Amino acid sequence: MKKNVEKHLTLRERILETIRDAIMSGALKPGEKVAEPELAARFGISRTPIREAFRQLESEGYLSVIPRKGALVASFSAKDVEEFYAIKSILEGYAARKACSLLSTREINKLEAINEKLREIAEEGDVRHFFKVHNSFHDLFIKGAGNDKLHDMIAQLLKKFQRLRLASLMKPGRMQLSVEEHEKIIEAFRKRDPVMAEMLVQKNAEYGGKVLIEEDAAAAEAWTCKGLDL
């Protein structure tokens, strides 16, 4: 299946996916340099499309492009994670509250259909496909709030921290839990309960950050214990 998908990717998309996969798998670690010459040789191209890919990956939070140093894998602190998810929670929660009275029955049914698709993808374990469809679920009710500036603001924020959101969904059981959370959100929309819709969407966002922060804390504790054992 993966090979069939790769055949349909453009060269630029293949470069992006190669770097994203290396970062998400840990093959490229925070602070590590991503070498242009190696990628240019691997794909048989000039460095110009590589640099274009670097700029996009920087906008998505994967890389930090530093003058005279090149592209380095970006690092996120627990504070970065906490602040991002706090802002995401407030903005998306507000969008859900506003959308509650504006969404049509047809749009709510579409949310349900998207969530059923997410359920199937979660069973297959395809995180990247889940991530794309998951985005369409949230985008539907955010647009449904009827505030273009709010939609643009959230879209820019989500793009900048795409890497964190994908990392959160990769945690064991997170996709299945996301589907369950969506069911409750849909029910709040059907009941036209803006307070409940806002609370559930905020809780959904907050939990996404919580699993990442807890993992970082556990990893730090593991390294401390390892150091004591030496």
C-alpha positions as CSV (number, residue, x, y, z in Angstrom):
1,M,0.0,0.0,0.0
2,K,2.8,2.4,1.0
3,K,4.6,1.8,-2.3
4,N,1.5,2.5,-4.3
5,V,1.0,5.8,-2.5
6,E,4.7,6.8,-3.0
7,K,4.3,6.3,-6.8
8,H,1.8,9.1,-6.9
9,L,3.8,11.6,-4.8
10,T,5.6,14.4,-6.5
11,L,9.4,14.7,-6.0
12,R,8.8,17.6,-3.7
13,E,6.3,15.6,-1.6
14,R,8.8,12.7,-1.4
15,I,11.4,15.0,-0.1
16,L,9.0,16.4,2.5
17,E,7.8,12.9,3.6
18,T,11.4,11.6,3.8
19,I,12.4,14.4,6.2
20,R,9.1,14.3,8.2
21,D,9.4,10.5,8.6
22,A,13.0,10.7,9.7
23,I,12.1,13.3,12.4
24,M,9.0,11.6,13.6
25,S,10.7,8.2,13.8
26,G,13.7,9.7,15.8
27,A,16.2,9.0,13.0
28,L,16.8,12.7,13.0
29,K,16.9,14.1,16.5
30,P,16.3,17.7,17.8
31,G,19.2,19.9,17.0
32,E,20.6,17.6,14.4
33,K,21.5,19.1,11.0
34,V,19.7,18.0,7.9
35,A,22.3,17.9,5.1
36,E,21.4,19.4,1.8
37,P,24.1,17.6,-0.2
38,E,23.0,14.2,1.0
39,L,19.4,14.9,0.0
40,A,20.4,16.4,-3.4
41,A,22.4,13.3,-4.1
42,R,19.7,10.9,-2.9
43,F,17.0,12.4,-5.2
44,G,19.4,13.5,-8.0
45,I,18.3,17.1,-8.0
46,S,19.8,20.6,-7.3
47,R,19.7,22.1,-3.9
48,T,17.0,24.6,-4.8
49,P,14.0,22.3,-4.4
50,I,15.6,21.0,-1.2
51,R,15.7,24.5,0.2
52,E,12.1,25.1,-0.8
53,A,11.2,21.9,1.1
54,F,13.1,23.2,4.1
55,R,11.1,26.4,4.1
56,Q,7.8,24.5,4.2
57,L,9.1,22.2,6.9
58,E,10.1,25.2,9.0
59,S,6.6,26.6,8.6
60,E,5.3,23.3,9.9
61,G,7.5,23.2,13.0
62,Y,9.8,20.4,11.8
63,L,13.0,22.4,11.1
64,S,14.7,25.7,12.1
65,V,16.6,27.2,9.2
66,I,19.5,29.3,10.5
67,P,21.7,31.5,8.3
68,R,25.2,30.0,7.8
69,K,24.3,27.0,9.8
70,G,21.6,25.4,7.6
71,A,18.5,23.4,8.6
72,L,18.4,21.9,12.0
73,V,15.6,19.7,13.5
74,A,13.5,22.0,15.6
75,S,13.2,21.5,19.4
76,F,10.0,22.0,21.4
77,S,10.1,22.5,25.2
78,A,7.3,21.5,27.5
79,K,6.5,25.2,27.7
80,D,6.1,25.4,23.9
81,V,3.7,22.4,24.0
82,E,1.7,23.8,26.9
83,E,1.4,27.2,25.3
84,F,0.4,25.9,21.9
85,Y,-2.3,23.6,23.2
86,A,-3.6,26.3,25.6
87,I,-4.1,28.7,22.6
88,K,-5.5,26.0,20.4
89,S,-8.0,25.0,23.2
90,I,-9.3,28.6,23.6
91,L,-9.6,29.4,19.9
92,E,-11.2,26.0,18.8
93,G,-13.4,26.0,21.9
94,Y,-14.7,29.5,20.9
95,A,-15.2,28.3,17.3
96,A,-17.3,25.3,18.6
97,R,-19.4,27.5,20.7
98,K,-20.2,29.9,17.9
99,A,-20.7,27.1,15.4
100,C,-23.2,25.3,17.6
101,S,-26.2,27.4,16.5
102,L,-25.0,27.9,13.0
103,L,-24.2,24.4,11.8
104,S,-26.9,22.9,9.6
105,T,-28.2,19.3,10.2
106,R,-26.4,18.4,6.9
107,E,-23.1,19.7,8.2
108,I,-23.5,17.8,11.5
109,N,-24.3,14.6,9.6
110,K,-21.1,15.2,7.6
111,L,-19.1,15.5,10.8
112,E,-20.6,12.1,11.8
113,A,-19.6,10.6,8.5
114,I,-16.1,12.0,8.8
115,N,-15.8,10.5,12.3
116,E,-16.9,7.1,11.1
117,K,-14.2,7.3,8.5
118,L,-11.7,8.1,11.3
119,R,-12.9,5.1,13.2
120,E,-12.0,2.9,10.2
121,I,-8.6,4.5,9.7
122,A,-7.8,4.2,13.5
123,E,-8.5,0.4,13.3
124,E,-6.1,0.2,10.3
125,G,-3.5,2.2,12.3
126,D,-2.7,4.7,9.5
127,V,-1.7,7.8,11.5
128,R,-0.9,10.0,8.6
129,H,-4.2,9.3,6.9
130,F,-6.0,9.8,10.2
131,F,-4.3,13.1,10.7
132,K,-5.5,14.4,7.3
133,V,-9.1,13.3,7.8
134,H,-9.0,14.5,11.4
135,N,-8.1,18.0,10.2
136,S,-11.1,18.0,7.9
137,F,-13.4,17.2,11.0
138,H,-12.1,20.2,12.9
139,D,-12.0,22.5,9.9
140,L,-15.7,21.9,9.2
141,F,-16.9,23.2,12.5
142,I,-14.3,26.0,12.7
143,K,-15.5,27.3,9.3
144,G,-19.1,26.8,10.6
145,A,-18.4,29.5,13.2
146,G,-18.8,32.0,10.4
147,N,-15.7,34.0,11.3
148,D,-13.1,34.0,8.5
149,K,-10.4,35.8,10.6
150,L,-10.8,33.1,13.4
151,H,-10.5,30.4,10.8
152,D,-7.3,31.9,9.3
153,M,-5.8,32.4,12.7
154,I,-6.4,28.8,13.8
155,A,-5.1,27.5,10.4
156,Q,-1.9,29.4,10.7
157,L,-1.4,28.2,14.3
158,L,-2.1,24.6,13.4
159,K,0.3,24.6,10.5
160,K,3.2,26.0,12.6
161,F,2.7,23.2,15.2
162,Q,1.8,20.4,12.8
163,R,4.6,18.2,14.1
164,L,3.3,18.3,17.7
165,R,-0.2,17.4,16.6
166,L,1.0,14.4,14.6
167,A,3.2,13.3,17.5
168,S,0.2,13.4,19.8
169,L,-1.9,11.2,17.5
170,M,0.9,8.7,17.3
171,K,0.6,7.8,21.0
172,P,-1.0,4.4,21.6
173,G,-4.8,4.5,21.7
174,R,-4.9,8.2,20.9
175,M,-6.6,7.8,17.6
176,Q,-9.4,5.7,19.1
177,L,-9.8,8.1,22.0
178,S,-10.0,11.0,19.5
179,V,-12.9,9.3,17.7
180,E,-14.8,8.8,21.0
181,E,-14.2,12.5,21.9
182,H,-15.6,13.5,18.5
183,E,-18.8,11.5,19.2
184,K,-19.4,13.6,22.3
185,I,-18.7,16.8,20.4
186,I,-21.2,15.8,17.6
187,E,-23.8,15.1,20.2
188,A,-23.4,18.6,21.7
189,F,-23.8,20.1,18.3
190,R,-27.0,18.0,17.7
191,K,-28.4,19.2,21.1
192,R,-27.4,22.8,20.2
193,D,-25.5,23.1,23.5
194,P,-22.8,25.7,23.0
195,V,-21.4,25.4,26.5
196,M,-20.9,21.7,26.2
197,A,-19.5,21.9,22.7
198,E,-16.9,24.5,23.8
199,M,-16.0,22.5,26.9
200,L,-15.5,19.2,24.9
201,V,-13.4,20.8,22.2
202,Q,-11.2,22.5,24.8
203,K,-10.8,19.2,26.6
204,N,-9.9,17.5,23.4
205,A,-7.2,20.0,22.7
206,E,-5.8,20.0,26.3
207,Y,-5.5,16.2,26.3
208,G,-3.5,16.3,23.1
209,G,-0.9,18.5,24.9
210,K,-1.0,16.5,28.1
211,V,0.1,13.2,26.5
212,L,3.1,14.9,25.0
213,I,4.2,16.7,28.2
214,E,3.7,13.5,30.3
215,E,5.9,11.6,27.8
216,D,8.7,14.2,28.0
217,A,8.6,14.0,31.8
218,A,8.7,10.2,31.7
219,A,11.6,10.3,29.3
220,A,13.5,12.8,31.4
221,E,13.0,10.6,34.5
222,A,14.2,7.5,32.6
223,W,17.4,9.2,31.6
224,T,17.9,10.4,35.2
225,C,17.5,6.9,36.5
226,K,19.8,5.6,33.9
227,G,22.5,8.1,34.9
228,L,22.2,7.0,38.5
229,D,22.7,3.4,37.6
230,L,26.0,4.0,35.8
